């Protein structure tokens, strides 16, 4: 019974925290993919801007505008990406340790409950030991009496 409680507590605490951490890692990977796509878009916009014919102001303005918008998007996404890296690093430091501490607390509770159960049994075990001692004494006395009667009858 107590082992089942420990198993349930461990599964809830450790499994849930590690599951949340894995979800955060997946979200981080999605952000990285998006970051890489925007970085590629910015590189393409830079190439288009560099290759825009200077004698066509409309194409230059279009390429410059696209580069400006892409660069702005890249900067915002880069900040978000760096933030997620920092958050993930911080979580890595304490969430796994917290999960292990929860597991250790669950084990402590299990052993504490086992100790309490045995402590409740202690008076019964002492009473049983005393009764057993008395049975041994009574049995020895009965054996001596029987041997004495047997010896008396044989004379």
N, C-alpha and C positions, 0 to 999 in steps of 0.2 A: 504493500500500500504506500509506504513512505517513499520507496524507490520510484513508484509511478509519479508521485508528486514531484520528486526531484527531476525526473525526466521531462515532465510537462513544463516545469519552471525553466529548465535549461533550454528546452526547445523554444519556448516563448521568448525568453530574453536573448539568447545568443542568436538563434535563427532569425528573429525579426530584425535585430540590429544589423546583422551581416547582410540580410536581404535589402534593407534600406541603403546600406553602403554600396551594394552592387547596383542598385537602381541609380544612385548618384553617379557612379562610374559610367553607367550607360548614357545618362544624360550628358555627362562631360564629353563622351565620345561623339555624341550627336552634335554638340556645340563645336567640337574640333572639326568635324566634317563640314559644317556650315562655315566655319572660319576659313578652312582651306578653299572652299568654293569661292568665297568673297575675295580671298587673297588672289586667286587665279583671275577673277573678274577684274580686280584692280590692276594686275599685271597686263592684262589684255587692254584695259583702258589706257594705261601708260604707253603701251606700244602704239595704239591708235593715235594718241595725242602726239607722240613723237613723230609719227609718220604722216600726220595731217598736212596736206599741202598748204604752205603759208600764203600762197597766192589766192586761196579760197577762204575768206574770213568766216563764212558760214560753217564750213566743215571744222575749222579750227575752234570756233566757239562751241560747236556741238561736242567735239572731242574733249575740250577743256571742261565743259559742263559735266559730261559723263565721268571724267576723271575726278572732278571735285566731289560729285555725289558718291561715287564708288569709294573714294578715299575717306569720306566722312563715315560711310557705312562700315568700312574696314576698321576705322579707329574705334567706333562704338563697339563693334564685335570683338575687337582685340581687348578692350577693357573688360568686357563681359567674360571673355575667355580666360584672361589672367585672374579675374575674380574667382571664377570657378576652379581654377588650378589651386589657388590659395585656400579656398573653402575645402576642397577635397583633401589637400595636404593636412589641414587642421583636423578634419574629421578622421582621417587615417590615424592621426596621433592618439585621439581619445576614444573613438567609438569602439574600436576592436578591444582596447584595454577595458572599456566599460562593459562590454559584453562578457569578457572573461571574469571581471569582478562580479557581475551578476551571477554567473555560473558558480563561482566560489561561494557567494552568499547562499545560493540554493543548496549547495553541498553542506554548508555550515548548518543551515536549517534542518536538513535531513539528519545529520549527526546529532544535533541538539534534540530533535524529536525522539531519536533512538535512545539517547541518554535519559531523557525524561521518562520514556516508557520503562526502561530498565530500572530507573530509580523508583518508579511506582511498584515494580515487582519485588524490590529489595525486601520489604517487610514479609511478604509471602514466602520468599525464598529462605529467609532466616527462620520463619516459623516451621517451614517444611524441614529444614536442616535440624532444628531442635527435636521435632517429632521423629525424625529418622534416628537421631542419637538415642532417644528414649526407646525406640523399637529395638535397637541393637542391645541396649542394656537389658530390656525386658526379655529379649530372646536369650541372651547369655544366662540370665537368672533362671529362666525356664529350663534351659539345657542342664544347668547345674542341679536343679531340683530333680529333673528326670534321671540324671546319672546317679544322684544320691538314692532315689527310690529304687532304681534298678540294682544298685549295689546292696541295698537293704534286703531286697527280695531274694537275691542270689545267696545270701548268707544263710 
